[in-house]
């Protein structure tokens, strides 16, 4: 008896998935499967043996500056740095299968992205890097901080290379319209962003 229908759906933002299958002569059955997302800590790791390629999130707190580098080699030269980033709050990075290594410092544990990091795409959010659609809704947002160097960037990807669509820096408040076609949004030193 081979299954005639199989589907997998997430059960919330965690790591639980629901597997549903059916076959002729068998009533539908459901099985919960717990999937542990891939995770790793700071330091320099080899892609393909110590970590796998994919999209990862570091759940840093605001004000805790996480630094990461995607590497083409381990000689320590700047020519081997494919891309890098530093900032507070949660960070996102897409590690490619062609990368040789990945290095990070002062970052919380890196976890494979399997769900949103915000409670709702329209909820207020602070500094970090967010996925448009699941973490942050497209539309117009206004920063609520009182600083003089609020920085934001609209992103086309999370590789750290050729990802900048638009950016701005200046005194608050700042206003930005995030497009539905954007992949990500980065913000530092802006306080909370509120949907308009």
C-alpha angles and dihedrals in degrees: 000000000000123000116260096196133022127176136171124201134173120249099212131315095308131085098275118113128185117223114200122185139168138184136180109283092019126093115227114284130196130204128183113223121194112214119194108215117230112263140173140172136236126297131069116310135181115245112229097024109039098022134013128230116264147097114306136182127206108206097213121166120244111278094023103112113218119194123198138175133193108214137206092192145355103245093107095239124136088235088068092057107100094180140335142188139188129193149110130272125031113340128202128208134175108214111203125219088236092059114105096205149355125217129188137172132195090005126135116240112304112235128190109253110251101147146001124299096209126072090237135357089243096047121110113268137189137210121330140071118297138186113243111235100020102042101020128022121231114253140076119325132182126206118230102199128111101220131117101228108051108161126195135170134188110220135207094196143352100243094099091234125100089344102127116109096165139335143182140190129192148097119324145295098055125180125205135174111217113207123224088235092059115104098202149005125214124196135175131179094359104113117222121345116221126199113244 
